[in-house]
Amino acid sequence: MPRLPIALLGRELRFPAVEQAHESGLLAVGGDLSVERLLLAYGSGIFPWPEKNTPILWWAPPERAIIEPQHLHVGRSLRKLVRRGEFTVRADHDFPAVIRACARIPRRGQRGTWILPAMIDAYIRLHEAGYAHSIEAYRDGVLCGGLYGVSLGGCFFGESMFSQVDNASKVAFVVLAEQLSAWGFDVIDAQVQNDHLERFGVYTIERAAFMIRLRKSLLLPTRKGRWQLDLPMARDDKP
């Protein structure tokens, strides 16, 4: 079956089926970053990954990197670090600071960042609406690592992470995964595989299989609003 040309989005709140994506994963161009469109995108297996000086690019890759939170692989030394409490881990304490730090952090093999000002503003709005969340690692009261993503049903869609101190983002990710497991989440969508995530047991599945997992996950209730961590290793109650 021949693939259709890349869809050009207008004001109408819709996306083409993910099966129509180009072999690169690019599905559509244009539209906006409203809360409603972002929620529709994530719930449809699509995410924005823009570039400077172009319309918004929407992606549905042929393979998706995922992990079940309850199957997280944690090395012994990292496990000890998490338990030792060297970092204070909190949720949704300073979402804007986390996404801005993710935008600033240099990344190997990348020139600049895809987390452009319009993306920052859009995800802050999504956070204020109760769907985007940050997990933050502090040392001596200073934010030194963390990550952010979007939550729908039993799926957490990871967007980006940063670390200014060794292991800070790893600790945040471990706490997130174990908290999600305790809450009954069944999928973390890491979007694209990388060496940093592979060590945790993240693996890739074909798009069709991901969509089956996603539809099942979306049947679970969405944990909307500010998150409060409640695991012993998290210290969300500290200032």
N, C-alpha and C positions, 0 to 999 in steps of 0.2 A: 504493500500500500504506500503510495508516494506521500511524503510529508508536505503539509501545507506551508505556505510562506509564514514567516514570523508575524504574529498578530500585532496590530497597532491598536492600543487601547485609547478610548476616549473617556467621556464622563460616565458612561454607563458602567455600573458596578458588576463586572463580569470578568471571567478569564476563560480562555479556551481549555479544553481537556489537556491534561498533562501529556497524554500520548502524542500530542501534536508538536511537542518540543523538538527543536533541532537536535542533531546528534551531540552537539556541545552541551545541551541542556537548556539553552535559551528558548523561552516559550513566548514571551511577549515584550513589547516596548511601549512605554508611555504610561498614561494614567496618573495617579497621584499616590500619596502616602498617607491617606486618611486612615483613621482607626478602623473604619468599616472595611476598607479595601485590604488593609493588612490582615485583619482577622479572616476575611474571605480567602486571602492568599494562603495563609498558614493552614487553614482548615481544608484547603484543596491540594496540599502538598507542594506549594509554591513559595518562594521567598525572593525578596529583592536583593540584588547585588549590583549596585550602580557603579558607574564610572564618571569621572569629571567631564563636564561639558557635553553630556549626552542625556537623552530622555531616560527615565527609570527603566532598568533592565530587570525582567522577572524570569526566574529560573526554576526548572524541574529536572534535575540531572538524571541521566539514565541509571545511575547507581547512587544509593544514599547510605551514609555512614550513621549507624545507630548503635545503641547499647541498651539492654534492659538494666535498670538501676540496681536490681537485686543481684545481677551477675557482674558487678564491677570488680575488676582485678586491682588490688592495691598491694604494692610491695611492702615487705616487712618494715623497712626503714621509714617509708612514708606513713605507714600505719602508726608507727611509734610517734612520728612527728605530730600527726593529727591528735593522738591521744594525750600527748604531752602538754598540749594547750599553749604552744608558743605563739600561735595566732588567735586572736579573738575573731570569731566568724559571725557575721550578722547577715540578715536578709533585708533588702529594701530600705536600708538606712540612708543611703545616698546614691540613688540610681543615676542622677545626672553626672556625678563625679566618676562613676564606673564607666559609663559609656564614653565620656570624654577622654578618660585615660586609655580606653581601648582604641580610640581614634588616634591618639598621639603616639602610641608605642610603635617603634620600628619593627618591621616583620621581614624575615629573611626571604629574598626573592621577590619582594613587592616594592614598587615605587609609589610612595604615598599611601593613602588609605581609601577604602571604599565607604568608610563611615563618615560621610560628608555632613555638613551642617544641617541640611534638610533631613537626613536620616536621624541625626541626634534629636532634632526637634520632634520628629514623628514618633520615635520610640519613647521619648519622655511623655508625650501625649498618651501613648499606649500604656505606659506605666501608670500614669494618673488615672486611666480608665480601669486599671486593675488587672491587666493581662501581661504586662512585661515586668520582669523581676530581676533583681541583682543579688548576687551572693558576694559578700565582701570579706576580705581578710585584713585585719588590723594588727599592727604591732605597736605597743605603747601609744595607742590612740591614733596612729597614723595609717591611713589607707595605703596598703602596699601590694594589693593584688585582688583579683576578683573576676567575675564574669557576669554576663547578662543574657537573657533570652526571653522567650514568649511561652506562656502556658495556656494550653487548651485541652480540655478533657484530661486524659491520663498521659498526655505527651508534653514534654518540655523541649522546645526548639532552641537549642543553643545557638547564640549568635557570635559572640566574641569573648575573649578573655585577655587579661593583661597581668603582668607581674613585674614589680619593681624590686622585689626581694626574692631570692631563691626559694622556690617551692610554694610561694604564697598562692598562686592561682591553682596549683595542684591540690593544696589543702582545701581551697574553696570548692573545687570540683568534687572532691571526695565527700565533703559534708553535704553538698547539694544532692549527689547521687544517693547517699544513704538516707537523707531526709525524704527524697522523692519515693524511695522504696518503702519507707515507713508510712507514707501517705497513700500508697497504693498506685502510684504512677507505674506505667508499664513500658514506656519508651522515652529515651532521650535521643533526639534527632541532632546529630553533630554535623549534618549536611555533607561535608566533604572529609574524607579520611586524611589524617596526617600523623606523623610519628609521635607527636605529643599525646594524642588521644589513643593511638593504637595500643600503648602500654597498659591502658585501662580496660582493654577488651573490646573497644569499639571495632565494629566490623561493617562491611558493606553488603547491601542487598540490592537486588534489581528494583527499579522504580515500581513495577506492578506489585511486587511483594510488599514494598513500603506502603503503598496505598491501601492494601488490605489491612496492614497493621495499624495504619493511621485511622481508617474508618472505625475499626474496633475500639481504638483508644478514645476516639471522640464520643463514644457512647457513655463514657464516665463523666461525672460532673466536673466542671471547671472550678479550680480553686482560685477564685477571683478575689482581688483586694490585696492589701499589704500582707506579705508573708511574715510569719513569726516562727523561727526555728525552735524545735522542741526536743532535739536529741541531746544526750549528755555531752557529746563532743563539741556542740555549738554553745556559744556564750552570747546569745542574742539579747540577754537581759542586761548586759553591761553597757555603760555609757561609752 
